[in-house]
Amino acid sequence: MSVSQYIADTYGSKRGLARYVKFNARRWLGAYKGSCGEQIKGTKRLIFICSGNICRSPFGEYVAHRANFPADSYGLHCRGGDEAFAKTLDYGRRHEYPVEEHRSKHINDYTPQEDDLLVVMEPAHLDELDALFPETKKVLLGLFADPPTVYLHDPFNTNVIFFNKCMKKIELATRSLIEAIKK
């Protein structure tokens, strides 16, 4: 396997690798400590956030629904009303998640509730959400993955191997987050 193929399969792209290294180095230096842990207690609803609300966040929402945990999802940079991405629909069908029901929603349509937890895919989302909803609790979903990571690369323009790995990581991390909330 070539180096470029390994990067595409493991990190999604060269940019994905660079961001993975950058954000996880920051994590090891102490950043993002407030994005995992105590703030999950008392959560009654998970609000999954990503950029376009057509890949990562809607899939997390449907994983939570399957676990009988209230959830919704929004995009920071979407227009709203779009169906899930074709690869997300395919993955959902193959794993029996009804993602075909999904239509994207822009974050401006979100109304915070007291016991919400904003579940984000990457550190840049934390900064945007801190400006919009400073009082709402937030976590990086990847910190509940095994192994933990602070950055879940957007799989929109990636190959099927990485896309599937990303969806599986979101599935397992969401289940782990819900288990941690219920403790």
C-alpha positions in Angstrom: 0.0 0.0 0.0 1.3 3.4 -0.9 1.7 6.2 1.7 -1.0 8.3 -0.1 -3.4 5.4 0.0 -2.6 4.8 3.7 -3.3 8.5 4.5 -6.6 8.4 2.5 -7.8 5.2 4.2 -6.7 6.2 7.7 -7.1 10.0 7.8 -9.4 10.8 4.9 -6.9 13.2 3.2 -3.6 15.0 3.8 -5.5 17.8 5.3 -7.3 15.3 7.6 -3.9 13.9 8.7 -2.6 17.5 9.3 -5.6 18.4 11.4 -5.5 15.1 13.3 -1.9 15.7 14.3 -2.5 19.4 15.1 -5.6 19.0 17.2 -4.4 15.9 19.0 -1.0 17.6 19.8 -3.0 20.4 21.3 -5.0 17.8 23.3 -1.8 16.3 24.7 -0.7 19.8 25.7 -3.8 20.2 27.8 -6.3 21.8 25.4 -9.9 20.5 25.3 -9.9 19.2 28.9 -13.3 20.9 29.4 -14.8 19.0 26.4 -15.1 15.6 28.1 -16.3 14.6 31.5 -18.4 16.3 34.2 -20.5 18.3 31.8 -22.3 15.2 30.5 -24.0 14.5 33.8 -27.8 15.3 33.7 -27.9 15.3 29.9 -31.4 14.6 28.6 -30.9 15.3 24.9 -27.9 15.0 22.6 -27.5 17.7 19.8 -25.0 16.5 17.2 -23.2 19.3 15.3 -21.0 19.1 12.2 -20.5 21.4 9.2 -23.1 20.3 6.7 -25.5 18.1 8.7 -25.4 15.5 6.0 -22.8 13.0 7.1 -21.5 12.9 10.7 -24.1 14.7 12.8 -27.2 13.0 11.4 -25.6 9.6 11.7 -24.8 10.3 15.4 -28.4 11.4 15.9 -29.7 8.1 14.4 -27.3 6.0 16.6 -28.7 7.8 19.6 -32.3 7.2 18.5 -31.5 3.5 18.2 -30.2 3.6 21.8 -33.5 5.2 22.8 -31.8 8.4 23.7 -33.3 11.8 22.6 -31.2 13.4 20.0 -31.3 16.0 17.1 -28.6 17.3 14.7 -27.7 20.6 13.1 -25.0 22.0 10.7 -22.9 25.1 11.2 -22.5 25.7 7.5 -25.5 24.3 5.7 -28.5 25.8 4.1 -31.0 23.4 5.6 -33.5 21.0 3.9 -30.9 18.7 2.3 -31.1 15.0 2.6 -28.2 13.0 4.0 -25.2 12.5 1.7 -25.4 9.5 -0.6 -22.6 7.6 1.2 -24.4 8.3 4.6 -27.6 6.9 3.1 -25.8 3.8 1.8 -24.1 3.2 5.2 -27.4 3.8 7.0 -29.2 1.2 4.8 -26.4 -1.3 5.2 -26.5 -0.9 9.0 -30.3 -0.5 9.4 -30.3 3.2 10.4 -33.2 5.1 8.8 -31.1 8.1 7.7 -33.2 8.6 4.6 -35.7 10.4 6.8 -33.1 13.1 7.6 -33.2 16.7 6.3 -30.4 19.0 7.2 -31.0 21.9 9.7 -29.0 25.0 10.2 -27.7 25.8 13.7 -29.8 29.0 13.6 -32.9 26.8 13.9 -31.7 25.3 17.2 -33.3 26.4 20.4 -31.3 25.3 23.5 -33.0 23.3 26.3 -31.6 23.2 29.8 -30.3 19.6 29.7 -28.9 19.6 26.2 -25.4 18.5 25.3 -23.9 19.8 22.1 -21.8 16.9 20.6 -19.3 18.2 18.1 -16.9 16.5 15.7 -13.9 18.8 15.7 -12.4 21.5 17.9 -13.2 24.3 15.4 -16.9 23.6 16.1 -16.4 24.2 19.8 -15.2 27.8 19.1 -18.1 28.5 16.8 -20.6 27.1 19.3 -19.0 28.9 22.3 -19.8 32.2 20.5 -23.4 31.1 19.8 -24.3 29.2 22.9 -21.8 30.0 25.7 -24.0 28.5 28.4 -24.8 25.2 26.7 -22.6 22.2 27.6 -20.4 20.8 24.8 -18.2 17.7 24.2 -16.0 16.4 21.5 -17.5 13.1 20.4 -14.2 11.6 19.4 -13.1 11.7 23.1 -15.5 8.9 23.7 -14.0 6.8 20.8 -11.5 4.0 21.3 -8.8 5.3 21.0 -9.9 8.8 21.9 -9.4 11.6 19.5 -10.4 15.3 19.4 -10.8 15.4 15.6 -13.3 13.4 13.5 -12.5 14.4 9.9 -15.4 15.3 7.6 -15.8 12.2 5.4 -17.7 14.0 2.7 -14.8 14.0 0.1 -13.1 10.8 1.3 -12.9 7.3 -0.1 -15.4 4.6 1.0 -12.8 2.9 3.4 -12.3 6.1 5.4 -16.0 7.0 5.2 -17.0 3.6 6.7 -14.3 3.9 9.4 -15.6 7.4 10.3 -19.2 6.2 10.6 -18.2 3.2 12.7 -16.2 5.5 15.0 -19.2 7.8 15.4 -21.4 4.9 16.2 -19.1 3.4 18.8 -18.3 6.9 20.4 -22.0 7.7 20.5 -22.8 4.5 22.3 -19.9 5.1 24.7 -21.1 8.7 25.4 -24.6 7.5 26.1 -23.3 4.8 28.5 -21.2 7.4 30.3 -24.3 9.7 30.7 -26.3 6.9 32.1 -23.7 6.0 34.8 
